[in-house]
Amino acid sequence: MNNTLTEIKKCQVCAPFLALGVNPVLAASPQSKIAIVGQAPGLKVHQSGVPWDDKSGERLRMWLDVDSESFYDSENFALVPMGFCYPGKGKSGDLPPRKECAPLWHQRLFVSMPHLQLVILIGTYAQDYYLGNETRSTLTETVRNYEQYLPRYFPIPHPSPRNNIWLRKNQWFEDENLAALRSAVFQILNDI
């Protein structure tokens, strides 16, 4: 895995398309038990180089019911975005993750994590890539029917503050799905 991580850090495939330059942000270990597949680093994460080092990360850790120390222990969590570098700003937020990263690197990363028990798929990009034609017609329906994808995958919405309206409209997510997610994470991290 160290070779793969080193190669990713040196990757220049998307360099011509990245206004702020290449800075792959991810974390993984051969011992990782849970993978979190998100979208792409935001500007703050691009600048700090620390995955999920923003408001979205704070909410994600709350959703998982884990502290920062546990979250950033790569033997617990592999933090693998669909696009490893900040894609830049678009008209209504950040641009989508670059499409080159996942096909180029994800399989190599996941093959080198034999202890992986759960992959948390955050948002449409990750869900479409990993669930393919098993996704429902909307993110809401895919997330609502999370049990269909267990035990391997657990789809959730993005924890961004930009999703506050979605969360208010879909209270069932915090009332029901998060309890199941927290239970799964707790059991895996505590080898239950």
C-alpha positions as CSV (number, residue, x, y, z in Angstrom):
1,M,0.0,0.0,0.0
2,N,2.8,2.4,0.8
3,N,3.9,2.3,-2.9
4,T,0.3,3.1,-4.0
5,L,0.0,6.0,-1.6
6,T,3.4,7.4,-2.7
7,E,2.3,7.1,-6.4
8,I,-0.9,8.9,-5.6
9,K,0.9,11.7,-3.9
10,K,3.1,12.1,-7.0
11,C,0.2,11.8,-9.5
12,Q,0.0,14.6,-12.1
13,V,-2.8,13.2,-14.3
14,C,-5.2,16.1,-13.6
15,A,-2.6,18.8,-13.1
16,P,-3.6,20.7,-16.2
17,F,-7.2,21.0,-14.9
18,L,-6.5,22.0,-11.3
19,A,-6.3,25.8,-10.9
20,L,-4.8,25.5,-7.4
21,G,-2.5,22.7,-8.3
22,V,-2.1,19.1,-7.3
23,N,-2.5,18.1,-3.7
24,P,-3.9,14.6,-3.2
25,V,-5.6,14.4,0.2
26,L,-6.4,10.9,1.5
27,A,-5.5,8.5,4.3
28,A,-5.4,4.7,4.3
29,S,-3.7,1.7,5.9
30,P,-3.5,-2.0,5.2
31,Q,-5.2,-2.3,8.6
32,S,-8.2,0.0,7.8
33,K,-11.5,-1.5,8.9
34,I,-13.9,1.1,7.4
35,A,-13.5,3.2,4.3
36,I,-15.2,6.5,3.8
37,V,-15.6,7.4,0.2
38,G,-16.4,11.1,-0.2
39,Q,-16.4,13.5,-3.1
40,A,-13.2,15.6,-3.3
41,P,-11.4,17.9,-0.9
42,G,-12.8,21.4,-0.5
43,L,-10.6,24.5,-0.4
44,K,-9.9,24.3,3.4
45,V,-8.9,20.7,3.1
46,H,-6.8,21.4,0.1
47,Q,-4.9,24.1,2.1
48,S,-4.5,22.0,5.3
49,G,-3.9,18.6,3.6
50,V,-6.0,16.9,6.3
51,P,-9.0,14.9,5.0
52,W,-12.4,16.2,6.3
53,D,-10.7,19.1,8.2
54,D,-13.8,21.3,7.8
55,K,-17.4,21.7,8.9
56,S,-18.5,18.7,6.9
57,G,-15.9,16.6,8.7
58,E,-17.2,17.9,12.1
59,R,-20.7,16.8,11.2
60,L,-19.4,13.5,9.8
61,R,-17.6,12.6,13.0
62,M,-20.8,13.5,14.9
63,W,-22.8,11.3,12.6
64,L,-20.4,8.4,13.2
65,D,-20.1,9.1,16.9
66,V,-16.3,9.0,16.9
67,D,-13.8,11.5,18.1
68,S,-11.0,13.0,16.0
69,E,-8.4,10.7,17.3
70,S,-10.4,7.6,16.3
71,F,-11.4,9.1,13.0
72,Y,-7.9,10.0,11.9
73,D,-6.4,6.7,12.9
74,S,-6.0,5.1,9.5
75,E,-6.2,1.6,11.1
76,N,-9.8,2.5,11.8
77,F,-10.8,4.6,8.8
78,A,-9.5,4.9,5.3
79,L,-10.5,8.4,3.9
80,V,-10.6,8.0,0.2
81,P,-12.4,10.6,-1.9
82,M,-13.6,10.1,-5.4
83,G,-11.2,12.8,-6.6
84,F,-8.1,13.3,-4.5
85,C,-7.4,16.9,-5.3
86,Y,-9.5,20.1,-4.9
87,P,-11.3,20.4,-8.3
88,G,-11.8,24.2,-8.1
89,K,-14.8,26.5,-7.7
90,G,-17.9,26.3,-9.9
91,K,-20.9,28.5,-10.3
92,S,-22.8,27.0,-7.3
93,G,-20.1,25.5,-5.2
94,D,-17.1,23.3,-5.8
95,L,-16.7,21.6,-9.1
96,P,-17.4,17.8,-9.2
97,P,-14.5,15.5,-8.3
98,R,-12.2,14.7,-11.2
99,K,-13.3,11.5,-12.9
100,E,-9.7,10.2,-13.4
101,C,-8.9,9.3,-9.7
102,A,-11.4,6.5,-8.8
103,P,-10.7,4.3,-11.9
104,L,-7.0,4.9,-11.7
105,W,-6.5,4.3,-8.0
106,H,-9.4,3.0,-6.0
107,Q,-9.1,-0.7,-6.8
108,R,-5.4,-0.7,-6.0
109,L,-6.2,0.9,-2.6
110,F,-9.1,-1.3,-1.7
111,V,-7.2,-4.5,-2.7
112,S,-4.5,-3.6,-0.2
113,M,-7.0,-3.2,2.7
114,P,-7.9,-6.9,3.5
115,H,-9.5,-6.0,6.9
116,L,-12.1,-3.6,5.3
117,Q,-15.5,-4.5,6.6
118,L,-17.6,-1.5,5.6
119,V,-17.5,1.2,2.9
120,I,-19.5,4.4,3.7
121,L,-20.5,6.0,0.4
122,I,-21.0,9.7,0.8
123,G,-23.1,11.4,-1.8
124,T,-24.1,10.7,-5.4
125,Y,-20.7,10.5,-7.0
126,A,-19.5,7.7,-4.7
127,Q,-22.9,5.9,-4.7
128,D,-23.2,5.9,-8.5
129,Y,-19.6,4.7,-8.9
130,Y,-19.9,1.8,-6.4
131,L,-23.5,0.8,-6.5
132,G,-24.0,1.3,-10.3
133,N,-27.4,0.3,-11.5
134,E,-28.3,-0.7,-7.9
135,T,-28.8,2.9,-6.9
136,R,-32.3,4.2,-6.7
137,S,-33.7,7.0,-8.8
138,T,-32.6,9.6,-6.3
139,L,-29.9,10.0,-3.6
140,T,-32.8,10.2,-1.1
141,E,-34.2,6.8,-2.1
142,T,-30.7,5.2,-2.1
143,V,-30.0,6.5,1.4
144,R,-33.5,5.6,2.6
145,N,-32.9,2.0,1.4
146,Y,-29.4,1.6,2.9
147,E,-30.2,-1.9,4.2
148,Q,-30.3,-3.1,0.6
149,Y,-26.5,-2.4,0.3
150,L,-25.4,-3.9,3.5
151,P,-23.1,-5.5,4.7
152,R,-20.5,-4.0,2.3
153,Y,-21.8,-0.5,1.7
154,F,-23.7,2.1,3.7
155,P,-24.9,5.1,1.6
156,I,-25.3,8.5,3.3
157,P,-25.8,12.1,2.1
158,H,-22.9,14.5,2.2
159,P,-22.6,16.1,5.7
160,S,-22.0,19.6,4.2
161,P,-23.8,22.5,5.8
162,R,-25.2,23.0,2.3
163,N,-27.4,20.0,2.9
164,N,-29.2,21.4,5.9
165,I,-32.4,21.8,3.9
166,W,-32.2,18.1,2.8
167,L,-31.7,17.0,6.4
168,R,-34.7,19.1,7.6
169,K,-36.9,17.5,4.9
170,N,-35.7,14.0,5.6
171,Q,-35.6,13.8,9.4
172,W,-35.8,10.0,9.1
173,F,-32.1,10.0,8.2
174,E,-31.0,11.3,11.6
175,D,-33.7,9.4,13.5
176,E,-33.2,6.0,11.9
177,N,-30.3,5.7,9.5
178,L,-27.7,7.3,11.9
179,A,-28.5,4.8,14.6
180,A,-27.8,1.9,12.3
181,L,-24.6,3.6,11.0
182,R,-23.3,4.3,14.5
183,S,-24.1,0.8,15.6
184,A,-22.2,-0.7,12.6
185,V,-19.2,1.6,13.1
186,F,-19.1,0.8,16.9
187,Q,-19.3,-2.9,16.3
188,I,-16.5,-2.9,13.7
189,L,-14.2,-0.6,15.7
190,N,-14.7,-2.6,18.8
191,D,-14.5,-6.0,17.1
192,I,-17.9,-7.1,18.3
